[in-house]
Amino acid sequence: MISPPTSTGPAAFVFRPARLPMLWASVIYSLGILAGRYAWRPNSWWVIAAVVFGAAAAYFCRHRTNLAVALGFAIFFFAGALDIQLRGTGTGLDNSILRFADRQDVTLTAHVIRDGRIRESEAGDKETIQTVDLEAEEIQTPESENFTLHSGVRLTIYGRKSFYAPALRYGERIRVLARLRPPRNFRNPGAFDYRDYLADRGIAALGSAKIDDLEEVPGFAGNRIELMRNRVHRSVLAKVSEIWPVRQAALIDAMIIGDEAFIDRDTRVDFQRSGTYHVLVVSGMNVSILAFVIFWSIRRLRIGEFPTTLVTIGGCVAYAFITEVGAPVWRATLMCAVYLLTRLLYRDRAMLNALGTAALTLLGYDPRQLFTASFQMTFVCVLIVAGIGIPFLERTSQLYTMALTNWQSKDYATQLPPKVGQFRLDLQLIGSRVGLFLGKSAGEQMIRGTVRIVLAGTELVFVSGVMQIGLALPMAYYFHRATTVGLPANLVVVPVMELMMPAAISALALGYFAPWAAKIPAFLTTGTLAVITGTVHGLDGLRVADLRVPMPSILLIIFAATALVLALGTARKRMAFAISGLAALFVTSIALAFWHPRLQVRRDALEVTSMDVGEGDATLLVTPEGRTLLIDAGGPIGPGGSQLDFGEDVVSPALWSRGISQLDAVAITHGHSDHIGGMSAVLKNFRPTQLWVGLLPPSAALDDVIHTANKLGIHVVRHWEGDEFDFGGTHVSVLFPPPDWPTADKPRNNDSMVLRVAYGDSSVLMEGDAEKQVERRIAALHHPAATLLKVGHHGSANATTQELIDSTKPMFAIISVGAQNSFGLPRRETLETLFAADTRVYRTDLDGAVTFYLNGRSVTPSIPDPR
């Protein structure tokens, strides 16, 4: 039972190190990590400083306790700085395999370190794709040289459906003819660090192979405990598939045991837009639900707290062991274990200290976690609940919940605050009146039950709301989302998830021993899952649910962080101060959603930025008046598709990093996938006013883009050769195609819409994938001049004719091309043609994103810092 407060004045809670030593220690340790990473000093400096401060703390501990405590906490700062510097910022990854990552055939002998995952190719029903993580043992080069090494490889294996091959399992050894390549980041500002993401998982190189070129090698390599974990994990996956239909099984795999392999991208996006993506991945919520169910169930058997706590922790550890989530679920398990253990020390309100202990332990184990979104959001989420939510509830709804206890006691009301005591007496009076009709006991139970439900619902609304506004900053910074429907969605999804998870675990457990008994919890799981998916699909259809935001400004980040600290610091002060802190947090969350930084515009120049989208094409134009035009949006090569959505994962982050929240216009040069594959996502994220198109041959991809534009209310404009118009202080000329140009039964390179955008005496010619036939026509009919040439068809030999170069006489040229691409682009003859014309050439495979400023007279190139 929660004891009533001794006074109605301000609570005694203050953020002082002596009151919350472990929380403050973790915060100070984190500051030390930041100092060690960004303000490097010799290691000896940190050691000497720690010794000096420690001696000073010992000297002052008898006479000036507060000063001694402050000096003692400073030691954590020096320890954090020393820790990150001793470990370095690297991952300790073995990169020795990169010397063979040149896309040449090598024979790789390796063993599986993570089970393979098989999915169908998007190209059709002829091929399957298996992705598996390996640890290399030996490589044989084409020259028959053998090299021993121990590097991680993520291998993609392509195979025919008719060729049955089960997924590779942990510990199995294989020999395969593969082509290796180094992981590569898209070098745009705001780009996701894919290379570091793989390095954290022990992967140094990527590779591809055909199933026909793979053979098994006798023997086992690996850890027996990990082998057991993988077997249990596979067994659970099989049992899920046995109990539930395929689509439901995929969601349960993700929600319950952290296996997202069978979740399609559209489903992920639906959950992200509704602010409920956290239920689709195993997270701290899953661990807390499981811990609550275990603890509550065992306590109902009247077993003591100590064995109950140990069994609960053991259950959470076993759950974390079975899942494949890794650090996030172990982090949550540690926090849960620390909190449960602190309860045994009679510190029921020590959630903040438990959080600090868990954070300090995790950072001591690996200080680099401080810089990950997962760690930061977990820490902030628990901090919000413990530091803001619980203090408010303790002084509001929890007091009124206390009024419902010891119902038969006549003196208990005198121990409560006056308002709460009066509330209790009023309820008792209402209960006695209702009892005249239902019976005394039934009337009282109905009133108490109704009030409990109302109070519990109020608490859920409040905590969910506080979490939504408290997490607004990391959501905007890392995911560029303002989860405007997150509150109503989570009010439904979270309580239902609390029912679904124990039901699903019960169904799985019974499925092994009594399949007939598993039907009831399986039915309950199906019903709760339907409620969750129905809520998600219902809310994510609202336009407000898809509110995307650019990178917040430094000033807004500081304001939002300050508001969070203020809300934490005032949560236990006088109610007026506490409400003020919460209001400040709410205001900054609104600002993060609607107060966007202004796009930096050169008022004296036209900006042309060719983005790094691999082997595709995407170019941003910013006019002197601040109007924005995106030409193409990248995409995968060929019909096989990609796990990347280039519009969402590559182009949009680059635009958001510039502070762009809306585009004025977008243009499609032609219908090939490497130019329009990302356009649908761009349309949804940036809601341009116009979509410019030229020829529209039969194409499902083009139809999808046009349909998306129409659905979003974007005006589709057909442009033809001869069109001329002003756009934001520049002049746009359409040089191709003419209205009577014939179309084929599918998109072709020579469908490309060719644009010339001029500012003063400087201009850029955007070719798309136009080939020699179109280039010669443009040179003969329009004689275009261009100070900057966007080279046609990625520098292929079937474009960049001498006639076009003689006409345009470009000072600069930019080629959008993938690094070490399989087409051998750009071709040598293309480069020689440009060099012979004294044209300075830039390439996205070598230079990353490149920006050119056309000031009306000349062109100035610039390569932005991608970080």
N, C-alpha and C positions, 0 to 999 in steps of 0.2 A: 504494500500500500504506500502511496506517496503521501508523505507528511505535509500537512498544510503549512504555508509560510507563517512565520512568527510575527510578521508585520505586513502592512500594506504599502510600506515605503519602498524605495528602490532596492532591488536585489543586490546582494553583495558580490555578484559575479563581476570580475574585472579581468581583462587579459593581462595577467601578471605572471612572470615566469614561475614564481613560487607556488602559484595556484595550479598552473598547468605545465609542469616542468617538461614532460615528454613532447607536448605539442610545440612549445617554444624551442626545445632542443632541435626538433625536426625542421622547424622554420629557419632557425639560425644555421643549421647544417646545410640547408638548401641554399641559403645566401652565400655560404662559403663555397659551395660547388660552383655557383655562378661566377664568383670572384676568381676561382681557380681556372675556369675556362676562358673567361673574357678579360681578365687582368692578371696574366701570368706573372709569377714571381719565382725566383729560385726556391726549390723545395726547402732549403735550409731556413729561409725566411719564415715560413709557416711553422716549422718545428721550433725555432727560437721564440717566435711570438707566443706559441702555445705554452712553452715552458715558463716564460716571463709572466704571462697572465695567470697561469696556474699558481705560481709562487705568490703573486700579488693577492690572488683569491684566498690562499691559505693564510697570508699575513693579516688580512682584514676580516677574516671570518668571525673573530671574537668580538670585534668592536664595531664594525660597520657591515652588518649582515647583508643589507641590500646591495652595497657595492661589491661585496664578495661574491654574491650570487650572479651579478651582472658580469663580473670578470670570469667567473666559472663558465657561464654560458658562452662567452666569447671563444672558449677553447673549441666548442663545437664548430664555430665558424672556420677556425684554422684547420681543424680536422677535415672538414668538407673540402676546403680548397686543396689540401694536401692529397686527399683521396683521389679527386678527379685528375690531378696532375700526375700522380704516380701511375694511374691506370691509363691515362691518355684518353683521347676521344675516339680512338679506333676500336674495332671490335675484336682484334686479335685473329682476324680471319686469315686462313691459309690461301693466298692468292697464286700459288705456284702454278696452278692449272691455266692461268691466263696466257701464258706463253704459247699455249696450244689453241687458244680461242680465236682462230683466224678464219673460221668457216670452212676449213679444209677437213676432209674425211680423216678421222682418227679412230682407232679401235680402243674403246674404253672398257676396262674391267672395273666394276664397282659393286657396292652393296647398298641395299635400300635402307634409308634412315627414316623415311616417312612413307606410309602406305600410299600406293598409287590411287588416283581418282580417274575414272573413265567417264567421258561425256561424249555425246554425239556431236559430230561436226555440223556447223551451220550450213555447210555446203550442200547437205542433203543426207540421204540415208545410205550412202556408200561407204562412209568412213567413220571411225571412232577415234577419239583423241584421249590418250592417257598422260597425265602429268604426274611425275614421281620425283622425289628428292633422293639423291644418291650421294654417297661418299666415294670418291675415286680411290682406287687402289693402284692401278697401273694404266699407262697410256702407251699405245704403240703407234708411231707415226707412219706415214706412207713409205718412209725409207726404212721401215722395220726396226727403228730404234725404240727401245723400251725404257720408260721412265716411271719410277715409283713416286707416288705423291698421295696426299690425303686432303684433297679439297672437295668442297660441296658443289654439287651440280644439280640444277633443276632441269630435268629432261622431259621433253614433249615427244611422245611416241605416237605415230600415225599408223593406223591399221585398217584393213577392210573389215566390215561387219561379218562377212562370211568366214573370216579367219578368227575363230574363237580363241581368245587369250584372256585369262582372268587378270585382275589387277595385281600388280607386283606387291609383295608383302614385306614388312619389316624384316631385315636380316638376310633376305635372299640375295644371292650373288648373281650378277649377269655380266655378259660380255656383249657389246653392241658397237656397230659401226655408226658413229655419230658425227655431227658437225657442231662445234662449240663456238660460242660468241660471248663477249663480255656483256654484262648488264649495262644498259645505257639509260641515263635520265634524259628526258626532254628538257633541253636547256632554254627554258623560258622563265621569266620571273614568276614566282609563285608555284613552280612545278613541284609535283610530288617526288620525293627522293626515293625512287624505286631501288636504286643500288643499295642504299643504306637499309631499306626494308628487307631486302634479300640477305644482306650481310648479318642482320640480327637473327636470321634463321639459319645461318651457317652456309649460305649459298654464295659461291664466288663466280660461277659461270652458268650460262644458259646453254641448252643444247637441243637438238632435234634429231630424230631417227625414225626409221621405218620398222614396223613390227617384224617384217621378214628378216631384218638384219640383227635380230636380238636372239641370244641363246642363253640358257641358264647354265650357271657354273656350280658344281657341287660345293657344299659347305655352307656354314652359317657365320655371319659376322655381325656382331652387335652386342647389346646388353640384354641379359635374360629377363631382367625386371621390365625393361621397355618392351620386350617381346610379349611378356604376359599382358602388359597394359594394352598393347595393340590387339591382342587376341580378344580381350574382354570388350574393347571398344567395337571391334568388328562384330562380335556376338550381339551386342546391344543394337547396333545398326540393323543387323539381320532380323532381330526380334521386332524392332519397330516396323520394318517392312512387312513382316508377317502379320502384325496386328492391324495396321492401318493401311488405307489405300495410298497410292504413290504420292499424290500431291500433299496429302495430310502428313504422310511419313516424312517428306522433305522438310516441312515446317517443324515437325517435332524433333527431327534430327538436329536442326539448328537451335531451336529454343531450349532443348533439354540437355543435349550432350555436345553442343558446340560444333557440329559438323555442317558447314554451309555449302558443301560441294554440290548439292542438288537444288540449291535455291537459284532461280533464274533472276536475271538483272532487274526485270520489271517489278518483281516482288520486293526486291531490296529497295528500289526507288519508292515504291508505295509506302513502305514502313518508314523510310527516311523522311518523306514529305509530311507524314502525319506526326512526326516527332516520337515514334514508338520503336525506332530501330533497335533500341537497347533490349527489347524482348526477343529479337530475332537472333541475338548472339548471347552466349553464356556470359554472364557478368556478375557483378556484386549482388544484383537483385536476386538471381537464382540461388546464390549461396545463402543469402539472408532468409529467403523463403524456406529453403531446405532446413536450415538451422532452426528456424521457428517451429516448423512442423515436427521435427525430431524432438526438440526440447519440450514442446507442449505435450506431445503424445506420451513421452516417458514420464513427465511429471504427473500426468493423469493416473499413472500406475503407482503413485505415491512413493517413487524412488527419490532418494536424496539428491541435492543439487550437485554435489561433487561427481558422483558417477554419471548423472545426467549430462553434466557439462562435458565430461570426457567422451561419452558416447556421441554427443552432438558434434564435437570437434572431429572425432574419428569418422563420422559419417560425411562431414564436409571434406575432409582430406581424401576419403575414398572417392567422393564425387569429382573432386578436382583431378584426381589421378586418372579417372576414366575419360574425362573430356580431353579434347585436343587444343584447348584455347591457349594454354601456356601461362605466361606471366599474369594476365588480367585475373584469371580465376584463382591462381595461387595467391595473388595479392589480396583478393577479397577474402579468401580462406584465412589468411594470416590475420587480417583485420578482425574477422569474426572470432577467431580463436583468442586473440588478445582481449577483445571486449568480454567474452565469456569468462575468461580467467580473472579479469579485474572484478567481475561481479562476485567471485568467491572471496575477494578481499574487501567486500562490503563497500564497493565504489560503484554503485548502480548508476551514478550520473557521470561516470568517467569516460564517456564516449570520445570526447576530445583528446583525452590523454591516451586512450587506446588507439585512436587514429594516429597520434603523434608517435607512439611506440612502433606501430606497424610501418609508418612511413620512414622512420629512422632506420629500422631494420632493413627495409627494402633498399633504401639509398646507400646504406653501408655495404650491402651486398653488391649493388651495381648503381653507382651514382649517375650513370648516363640515363637512367629511367626518368630522371627529373625533366628531361627535354622531350619526353614522349607525350603525345596527346592522351593516350590511355591512362598513364599514371596521373597526369594533371587532372583529368576529368573525374577519375575515381576519387582522388583526394578532395577536390572541390565539392563533389556531390555529397560525400559523407560529412564534410565540414559544414555544408549548408544545413543538412538535416540536424546534425548535433549542435551546431552553434547558433542557428536561427530558428529552425522549426521547433525543436524540443523546448527551448526556453519560452517561446510564445505559447505553446500548448500547455506547459506546466502552469502558466499563470492565467490560462483561459479555460479551455475545454477540459483539461485534466482536473481542475478544481471542481467543475460541475460533475465530472464523472465520480469524484470522491463522494459527492452528495448522494449517490445511489448505493453506497456501501453501508453495512451495518443498519439495514433498513428498519429493523425492529427496535433499535436503540432510541430511547427518548432523549438522551443527553448528548448524542453525537453531534447534533446540529450546533451546540454551543461551542464545539471545538473548531468549527469552520469559520472562515471569514463571514461577516454579516450578510453580504449579498448571496453567498453560496448557501448559508444556513437558511435564509429566507426562501431561496429557490427549492431547497429540500422540503421545507414545510408546505410550500405551495403544491409540490408534486404529491406529497402525502395526502393533502386535502383533495386534490383532483382524483387520486387513486381511490379514496374512500367513497367519493361520489359515483365513480364508475363501478365500484364494487357493489353498489346497491342493485345494479342490473346484471352484472356478471358473477357476482360473488367476490368477497373481499380479497382473497388470494389472487384470483384471476385478474381482477381490476388492477391491483398493484403491479403484478407482473407485466401486464400490457403497457402500463404507463412507463415503467422502468425500461422495458425492452424498446419501446418507441424512442425514448430519450437517448438510450445508448446508441441506437442506429443513427439517429440524427447527429449526435456528437461524433461518432466514428466517421460518418460521411463528411462532416465539417472538417475534421482533422485531415482526411484524405485530400479534400479540395485544397486546404491551406498548404500542406506539405508539397503537393504536386505543383501548386502555383509558385511557391517559393523556389522549388528546384528549377522550374522552367525559366524564371527570370534570373536566377543565380547562375545558370549555365548559359545564359545568352551570349556572354563574351566568348567562351571557348567554342560554342557552336558557330558563331559568326567568323571567328578567326580560323578555325581548322576546316569547317565544313561549309562555310558561306551560306548558312541556312538560318532563317528566323522561324522557329517552329511555332507559328501563330495558332495552330490547332492542337498543339502538344498537350495543353491542359485538358480540354474536353476528351481528347483521345485517351490520355493516360488515366483519367478518372474511370474510364470503362475498362481499359486493357489491363492495368496493374492489378485491380482486385480479381479480375477473371484469371489472370496469370497465377495468382496465389491459389486459385482452385485447380487450375490446369496442371501445374507442375507436380503437386503430390499425387493427383489422379493418374498422370502419365507414368510416374515412377512406380506407383502401385500396380498399374496394369503391366508394366514391364516385369516387375518382380514376380507377380502372379503368373505371367506368361511362361516362366520357366518351370513352375512347380504345379500350377493348377490353371491351365488355359481356360477352362470353363468359368473360373471365378474372375478372370481378367476382363470379361466382357463388360461388366458394370463400370469399373473405372475407365475402360477404353471408351465406352459410350459417353461418359461424362467428359473425357478429354476431347472427344470429337465435338461435343456441343460447345464447350468453352472455346475451342479453336475456331469454331464457326463465328462465335461472337467477336473474337479478336479480329479475324480477317474481315468480317462484315463492317466493323467499326473503322478499320484502316481504309478499306476501299471506299466507304461512304464519305469519310472526311477528306481523303487525299484528292478527291475529285473537285473540291472547292478551289477556286483560283487563289484565294488567300493562303491556302496550304502550301503553295509552291513559291513562296516568297524567298528569293535568293538575294544575298547581300554581298557587296564587295568587301575587300579587306578593310577593316576599321582603321581609321587614322590613329597615329600614336597618341594624340590628345584624347581621343575617345577611349582608347584602351586604358589610359591612365585614369580617366574619370570612372570607367566601369570597375576597374580593380579597386579604386578608392571607395566607391560605393559599396562594394562587397565587404571590404574591411570595416567600413562604417556600420553596416548592418550587423556584422558579427560583434562589433564592439559595443553596440547599443542594445542588443537583443535582451539583456537582463537588466538594463537600466529602467528608469521610469518609463511607463507605457508611452508617453508622448515622445520621448527620445527613440524608443524602439520602433514606433510607427514611422518616425521621420527617417530612420535608417533604412527601413523596408521601402519607404516611398522613394528614397534616392536610388535604391537598387532597381525599382520598377521603372523609374524615369530613364535610367541608362539602358535598360533592356529595350525600351521603346526607341531610344535614340539609335541603338545598334541596328534596329530593324529599318528605320526610316531616315536617319541622318547619315547620308553617305558622303564620303570625301569627294571633293570636286576633282574631275579629271584634269591632270596637268596638260595644258595646251600651249604649244608654241604659236603665239599670235602672228608671227612673221613667217611661218613655214607650214608646208604640208608634210605630215608625218606618214611614212610608209614603213610598217613593221612586218617583216616576213617571219612568221612563227616557226619554231622547230616542231613539226608534227611527223617526223620520220619521213617515210616515202610519199606522204601526201602533200597537200597544199592548203595554206590558210594565211591570209594577209589582212592586216588591220590598217585602215587609213583613218587618220584624224586630221580634219581640215583646220585651217587657221581660225575658224569660227566655232570650233569645238564639235562639229558634226562627225559622227562615227560611221564607218562603212567597213563591214567584214566581207571579204571575198573568199568564198569556200571555207570549209571547216574541218579539213582533214578527214581521215578515215582509214580503215584497213585496206590492204591490197587484195584484190581478187574476191571471189565469192565465199571463201572459207571463213571470213569473219575474224573477229578478235575478241578477247575477253575485255579489252578496253573499249569504252565509249569515248572516242576522241573528242567529241563535243563537250562531254561532261568532265572527263578526266584530264584533258590536255588543253583545249582551247579556252574553256570557261575559266579555269584558274588563272591563266595568263591575263585574261580580261579583268577578272576581279582584282588581281594584284595591282592593276592600273587605276582602280577606283571606278571602273565602269559597271554600272548597274543596269543600263539600258542602251541598246544600239539604235541608231537612227535607221539604218538600212543594212541588209545583207544581200549578197549576190551569189548565185550559183553559176559557175562557168559552164559546166556540163555534168552529165549524170554518172560519172565513174565514182566508185565507192571511196577512193582515196581523196576525193574532193568534197563529197556530200555526206559521207558516213556520219560525221558529227553534227550535221546541220540541224536535225530535229531537236537535239538537246540544246543547241544554241538558241533556237527559236523559243523554247520553253523558258530558258534561263534569263534571256535578255529582252524578250518581247519587242522586236524591232517594229517600226512603223510600216516598212516596206520590205518585200522580198523581190529582188530583181532576177528574172530568168530570161533565157533565150529560147533555144530549141528544146522541145520536150518529147523526145522519142519514147516509145513504150518502155517503161521501167518501173518495177515495184518500188525501188528506192526513191525515185523522183516522185512517184505518186504519194508515197508516205510523207515526204517533205511538204508537198503542196497541201495534202490533207491536214497536216499539223498546222500549217500557216492559216488555212481557212478556219480551223477549229479555234485558233487563238485570236482571230480577228485581224490578222496581218494582211495588208493589201498586197496581192501578188501582181507585179508589174512586168509585162512582156516588153523587152527592149530589142530593137532591130537595128541593123546597120543604117547609119545616117541620123540616128537620134542624138541630139545634143541638148544639154541642160546644165544649169548651175547647181552646185551642191556645196553649201557651206563655205563660199568664197573661192571654190575651185570650179573648173569647167570640165564636164565629163562628155566624152565623145564615144559613141558605140561604133566600132569599126567592123564588127562581125557578130552574128550572122545576118544575111539578108532574109527577108520573110519567105522567099521562094527557095531557100536552100533545102535540098532533099534530106529527109531523115531515114535512117535504117530501122530495122526491127529491134535495135538495142542501142544504147548510148555509144558514141564514138568520140575519139579525140578531136576530130574536126567539127564537132558540134559546139566547140568552146566559144563562149561569148568573150570578145576581146574589147577591153576598155582602155581608153587613154584619159588620164586625169591630169589636168594642167593647172599649175599655179604660177602666174606670171610667165616668164620665159623658161621655166623648168617643168618637167612632166614625167610621168611614169606610164609605161605601157604594160598592161596586165594581159598575158596571153592565155592563161589556163594551160591546156595541153594541145594548143593549136600546132599543126604540123606544117610541112613545107608548102603544101598546096594553099592553105589559108594564108600563110605568111607572105607568099609571093603575090597573092591577090591583094592583100592589105597594102603591101609596098607599092604595087602598081596603081591602085585606085586612090589611096589616101596619102601616100608619101609622108607617113607620120614621123615626127621628130620626138625623141625621148631622151632625157638626160639619165633616166634610170630604166633599165629593162628587167622585167620579171621574166626570166628565160622560160620558153615554152617547153612543156613535157619533161621537166626535171633535168634538162641538159641532155636529152636523148639525141642521137644522130639524125633522127627524122624531123628535127626542127632547127631553129636558129640558122636560117639561110643567109647567104651573103647579101642577097637583095634586101632583106630586112635590116641587117646591120648597116649597110650602106645608106639606107633611108633614115634610120633612127639616130645613128652615130652616138650610141650611149656612152656616157662617162663611166657609169657603174652598171653592174649587172648582179642580180641575186638569183641563185639556184636553190630551190627547195628540194632536198634530196635526203634519203635515209643513209645513215652511216653504214658503210660496208654492205650496201644493198646487193642483192643477188643479180641485179640487172646490169651491174657495172657502170652505173651512172654517177656523175656526168661523164659522157664519152669524151675521149681525148680530142677528137676532131672538133667537137663543140667548143671546148676550152681554147683550142688553137685559133678558131675563128674569132673568138672574143679577144684573145690576147693580141692577135694581129691588128685589131681595130683600136688598140690601146685602151681597152675597156678593163676597168678594175673589177675583179670578180670576187663575190662573197658567196659562201655556201653554208646552208644550215647544218650540214653534217659536220663541218669543221668549226664553224663560228657560233652555232646555236642561233637563237633569235637575233636578227639584225634589223636595226632601225636606220632609216634614211630621212634626213630633213631637207626638203626642197624649198628653198627660200625665195624662189622666183628668179634666181640668177644661177645658182649652183646647187650642188648636192653635198651634204655632209653625212658620212656614215657614222654609226655608233653601235657598239655591241653592249647591250644592257647586262648588268650583273644579275644572273638568274637567281641568286640568293638574296 
